[in-house]
Structures are given as C-alpha cells and as structure tokens.
Amino acid sequence: MKLSLEQEAHAWGTRRIVRLTGIENDSRRQHEILFDLAGEAALSAPPVLDGFVMAVIFYAMRIGEDIHVDGSLSQEAVMNLREFQEAWRCWRPAVYRPISISATNIVRTMPSDQKPRAISAFSGGLDACFTLARHRLHLLGDCSYPLDSVMMVHGFDIPLDHSASFDALVARVRPVLGDLGVQLRIVRTNLRSLNLQDWEDSHIAQLAGCLHNFSSEFRYALVGSAKPYANLHIPYGSNPISDPLLSGAAMRLVHDGAGFSRTEKAAFLARFPRIRSAIKVCWESDDPSRNCGVCEKCVRTQLNFLAAGCSRPECFDRPLDENLIRTITFLGDGQLREWASIRTFAERIGLHDRWLTLVKRRLAAHRLRTPVDAYWFAEFKLRRGVAKLRRWAGMHPFTR
C-alpha cells in the first residue's frame, strides 16, 4: 500500500491527511486518516513520516501488505519497526506477519540542534498523572525528562461526535495543567473510528502516531506504563518491550513508570491533592468527563488509594461503597492480578481493614476463573481422589 501525507491550514489550526491506497481482497481501497491539530496555526510539516507508519502498522501486518511512503522516513524508525513486527509475530503468529517498509527517501541522520524537550500523552488517568507529576516537578533530578507539554487525543477514549464530553474533560484537567505550567496540545483524529486495527493490540501504536505529529518540536514522547515490570501482561498493546520500538530519529518514545505498581503510583499521587482531584479513570460513565465510582476500574482505583492511606481521593464524588467489592465481576485475568497486587501491597504494610478482608474473599471466590488455576485445581482433586481410592483399597482385602 502507498502512504502519503497532505497538510492544510485552517483558521482553527492544522489538518494533516494521511492517505492509504492499497489492495485488499483484490479490490482497491483508499482510507483517509485525519489528524487535526487544534490551535496549531502555520505548523511546518514533520521532517519524517515515521509516526504515520506506526499509526497503521497493525493494519498492514494484518492484511499482509507492504508499505511504501511517498516521502521521508528515518532509518532508525525503519529498523525499529522491523524489530517491532518480529515481536508481534511471535506473540500473535495467527494474526500478524511482518511486512516491508520503504520510502522515497530514507534519512540516516537528523539535525542535532533540536532543544531536548519532552511531551507526554495525557488522558487524565492515574498512569498519565504519575508520569506528569514526577517529570514536570523534576522529582527524579537529572533523570527527569524536560516535560513542558502534554497531548490529549479526541477520538480515542471519547468519540469524535461527543465534543461536549471532551470539552468537559479538558475543563476538568486544564486548571491542574495550568498550575504545573504545562502547555496542552490537542489532536483530533478519526484513526480509531475507522476500525482498521484491533484496539487492544494497537492503541499505543496509534497513540505514537499522534505524538509523532510533534516530532519537529520534541525529542521525547512519554507514555505512562499500564502494567509494572513485576506483573507484565504480554501480549498487550502497551508494554516496555515493544513501546520503545515506536521511536524514530526525530522522536524517541519512552515507556514510563513500569517500575511501580498502580497502588504505588496512587501512594505517590496522594502527596498532591490538586493533581489527585483531576484524575479520571472511568470509561463506563455516562459522562466521559467524570468517574462513575461504581464500575470495576473506579472501585479498583479507590482501593489503590485506600491501600496507600488515602481514604477519600477527591477525584471521586463519594466515598467507596464497600458492598461494591462483594458484587464486582472480573472481566479477565488482568483485572484479577490488579486486585491481587492491591492485596499484596496492603498485606506488606500490615493493613487489617475491613475492605481488605472483602477483597481477599472476592479474590478467593474468583481464583478458579483463570485457566491455569482451574487446571491445577482439577489436577489436585484428581490426585486427592486417587489417594483416597488407594487408602480405601488398602482397607479392603478383597480388592487386593
């Protein structure tokens, strides 16, 4: 397939149009992917088109079509994407296969006079707030990235036709960003709504495509980790193995914060009430700008803060209803492990609260939901049954 880029200037900002033309199922198709950069007037075109290839790499791997870029790519991005594809081929061989990537021009070196600035992907979530706080406040000393801007995407978590909800989310986080002296950059895109790629696998690649729109300004792009090193979920679209491979010579993508569990991040953010008040984790609320307080992720996040010693995080409208712990249904092994990590953290610091007892009971009730646990439990019952049969046979001479 051929990938090309056009750029238009508008009164509201800059529109970039990525056109994909290729052959799928023996019929020619063309897809137009829009990246609207609100408030970005007179924006120069990116020096290389690395990010736009990353934004559609899962689509190309799924249909098995090579990509030729009508423009420039950095050699570093081409090399990284080869390794990226090999990783996903190993993880999902039935779905993805590596494809070739070529371009009109391969750039082997980039100008080195760029000021080392960093931009961070920001959704208002706990992971994003953790990354924002520790780097913007320079809490890592010389290890802090020079973060001065964040990017929010309209069209990912909040659909494009829900403008009022996205505006409400922006209004929720803007005061905190202002307090921290961070500039907000907004990208609106139809990339996810085209449904060309599996979201669970491709969401960081699509996010990288949005971040690389700013590669002419920023050397680093930070993405908050979803899972800690101690509890990695592979394969998953965001992980410390393949995320850094979504880098090119113009911009390096940094997978940040994997050295901390979600509860440890909550403990860190408990020190900053102003930042904590802006956290937005819910994706089930009727109002996408608020936390519903009753879904699994809302309940789990409140437990993260409870384990960290924060009984009433300001980002929730009301205290946790402990009865919700009894009725929560886990949708997969990933959620189960997140709850188990909360229990482990609380036990390690010696908590004995009522909510922890409820969490332990809930985990015990669901411990057979994972295939591995069910297998070992079945094997245990079989062995115990055989042992009982042998004991019974030993007690009855006629069976010998």
Secondary structure, DSSP 8 states (H G I E B T S, - for coil): -EEEEEEEEETTEEEEEEEEEEEETTEEEEEEEEEEEET-TT----S--HHHHHHHHHHHHHHT--EEEEEEEEHHHHHHHHHHHHHHHHH-TTT-----EEEEEEE----S-----EEEE--SSHHHHHHHHHHHTTTTGGGS--EEEEEEEETSSS-TT-HHHHHHHHHHHHHHHHHTT-EEEEEEE-TGGG--S-HHHHHHHHHHHHHGGGTTT-SEEEEE-SS-GGG--SS-SS-TTTGGGS--SS-EEEEE-TTS-HHHHHHHHTT-HHHHTT----SS-SSTTS--SSSHHHHHHHHHHHHTT-SS-TTSSS---THHHHH----SHHHHHHHHHHHHHHHHTT---HHHHHHHHHHHHTTTSSHHHHHHHHHHHHHHHHHHHHHHHHH-GGG-
